[in-house]
């Protein structure tokens, strides 16, 4: 009789040990434990609440940190804008403007940044872009091919005044675009944030 009691006690202890072990294992894996009363899994309250909070993993933190580092290490490159005004019929001033345009374009090309340059002519400076009187016509043709960052604008008001004064059509080199007013063009570009330089 005593021996049977010992066997029954040992069996009960073994069953309890199995249930407790299973409960801890289940809690670690799925947040549940076993109750000896009905043998059904019951969600562990604390574990259940934690399941709704998505915690970032180490990989997520590393990815986010690297993304922030890359963003800060890569500065945003902005586009630069320059107006060069020519309003005098002086070959030296015209060549100086072209030199400035070439140098600025090359500087930003070497820096890997973009730049737009407009050479705006009006008044006596329109001779720079006249097809019949320009002392820098060949150079403008060459720049149009080698330095596309540079564009040329001719004042339409000045062209009309020259046409009346000379009683003939005033040809403009094909690399240039006619704008209604050279001065207004300079103003409007400055209002857009362009940098103004008069060589």
C-alpha positions as a printed Julia matrix, in Angstrom:
199×3 Matrix{Float64}:
  0.0     0.0     0.0
  2.78    2.38    0.92
  4.6     1.42   -2.27
  1.49    2.25   -4.36
  1.24    5.63   -2.63
  4.88    6.37   -3.49
  4.25    5.41   -7.14
  1.12    7.6    -7.31
  2.97   10.53   -5.71
  5.88   10.15   -8.17
  3.47   10.03  -11.13
  1.7    13.18   -9.92
  5.02   15.01   -9.5
  6.09   13.96  -13.01
  2.78   15.2   -14.47
  3.15   18.56  -12.69
  6.74   18.9   -13.93
  5.63   18.2   -17.53
  2.81   20.74  -17.3
  5.06   23.44  -15.83
  7.76   22.83  -18.44
  5.21   22.93  -21.25
  3.77   26.15  -19.84
  7.2    27.87  -19.75
  8.06   26.64  -23.25
  4.76   27.87  -24.65
  5.18   31.23  -22.89
  8.58   31.71  -24.48
  7.33   30.83  -27.96
  3.88   32.3   -28.19
  3.08   34.16  -25.0
  0.77   31.42  -23.65
  0.86   29.08  -20.66
 -1.02   25.93  -19.7
 -3.46   25.68  -16.88
 -3.74   22.34  -15.12
 -7.49   22.93  -14.67
 -8.61   22.39  -18.24
 -5.34   21.81  -20.1
 -6.09   24.68  -22.54
 -3.61   27.38  -23.52
 -4.34   30.81  -22.07
 -2.68   33.95  -23.43
 -0.28   35.52  -21.0
 -1.57   39.06  -20.47
  1.76   40.83  -20.43
  3.01   38.91  -23.47
 -0.25   39.58  -25.34
  0.03   43.32  -24.73
  3.62   43.34  -25.91
  2.65   41.62  -29.15
  0.79   44.76  -30.27
  3.89   46.96  -29.9
  6.16   46.57  -32.92
  9.67   47.0   -31.64
 12.33   47.89  -34.21
 14.92   45.21  -34.69
 18.66   45.82  -34.65
 18.67   45.52  -38.45
 15.95   48.17  -38.71
 17.9    50.57  -36.5
 21.06   50.01  -38.52
 19.21   50.55  -41.81
 17.66   53.79  -40.54
 20.99   55.04  -39.24
 22.74   54.31  -42.52
 19.94   56.03  -44.46
 20.32   59.16  -42.3
 24.1    59.1   -42.71
 23.85   58.78  -46.5
 21.34   61.62  -46.7
 23.57   63.95  -44.68
 26.74   62.89  -46.52
 25.21   63.65  -49.94
 24.62   67.4   -50.16
 21.88   68.54  -52.5
 23.35   70.16  -55.58
 21.51   73.29  -56.62
 21.6    74.93  -60.03
 23.44   78.23  -60.31
 22.26   81.17  -62.46
 24.25   84.1   -63.86
 23.32   87.13  -65.97
 26.07   88.89  -67.89
 25.03   92.29  -69.26
 26.61   93.9   -72.33
 25.4    97.4   -73.21
 28.43   98.89  -74.92
 29.82   98.51  -78.44
 33.26   97.63  -77.17
 34.98   94.41  -78.4
 37.03   94.25  -75.18
 33.85   94.3   -73.04
 32.24   91.67  -75.3
 35.26   89.37  -75.04
 35.39   89.91  -71.27
 31.75   88.8   -71.0
 32.5    85.69  -73.05
 35.58   84.97  -70.92
 33.5    85.27  -67.76
 30.84   82.96  -69.17
 33.42   80.35  -70.21
 35.22   80.44  -66.85
 32.04   80.16  -64.78
 30.71   77.3   -66.91
 34.01   75.42  -66.58
 34.19   76.03  -62.83
 30.81   74.41  -62.16
 31.45   71.64  -64.68
 34.6    70.71  -62.73
 32.6    70.88  -59.47
 29.94   68.56  -60.88
 27.23   71.21  -60.51
 24.83   72.77  -62.99
 24.85   76.4   -64.1
 22.85   78.52  -66.52
 24.36   81.7   -67.93
 22.59   84.35  -70.01
 24.45   87.07  -71.87
 21.88   89.87  -72.29
 22.64   92.66  -74.76
 20.87   95.98  -75.3
 21.68   99.51  -76.46
 25.03   99.72  -78.26
 25.82   96.28  -76.82
 23.44   94.74  -79.38
 26.32   94.93  -81.89
 27.69   91.89  -80.07
 24.82   89.8   -81.47
 24.33   91.52  -84.8
 25.02   89.24  -87.71
 26.57   92.07  -89.74
 28.65   93.95  -87.17
 29.57   91.55  -84.35
 33.32   91.45  -83.66
 32.84   88.2   -81.69
 30.53   86.35  -84.07
 32.92   83.42  -84.66
 33.51   83.01  -80.94
 29.76   82.97  -80.21
 29.28   80.25  -82.84
 32.04   78.2   -81.21
 30.65   78.69  -77.68
 27.18   77.61  -78.75
 28.66   74.19  -79.58
 31.18   73.82  -76.75
 29.36   75.54  -73.87
 25.6    74.91  -74.05
 25.19   76.35  -70.52
 25.54   79.82  -72.08
 22.69   81.46  -73.98
 22.43   84.87  -75.64
 19.56   87.37  -75.58
 19.17   90.34  -77.91
 16.98   93.33  -77.02
 14.07   93.67  -79.45
 13.53   97.35  -78.57
 17.12   98.16  -79.5
 16.82   96.18  -82.72
 13.74   98.21  -83.73
 15.48  101.51  -82.96
 18.53  100.51  -85.0
 16.28   99.43  -87.86
 14.66  102.88  -87.97
 17.96  104.7   -87.59
 19.74  102.69  -90.29
 16.65  102.17  -92.46
 17.33   98.44  -92.89
 16.68   95.12  -91.19
 19.04   94.35  -88.34
 20.12   90.68  -88.5
 20.76   88.81  -85.26
 23.1    85.82  -85.07
 21.19   82.53  -85.08
 22.66   81.52  -81.7
 20.77   84.37  -80.0
 17.14   84.78  -79.03
 15.34   88.11  -79.27
 13.52   89.32  -76.15
 11.23   92.34  -76.12
 13.38   94.31  -73.69
 16.93   93.53  -72.58
 16.6    95.63  -69.43
 13.32   93.96  -68.45
 14.92   90.57  -69.06
 17.71   91.42  -66.62
 15.18   92.65  -64.04
 13.0    89.57  -64.31
 15.93   87.18  -63.96
 17.17   89.07  -60.9
 13.7    88.83  -59.37
 13.97   85.06  -59.85
 17.23   85.05  -57.88
 19.78   85.13  -60.71
 23.16   86.73  -59.99
 23.84   89.87  -62.01
 27.3    90.84  -63.31
 28.24   93.64  -65.69
 31.73   92.89  -67.07
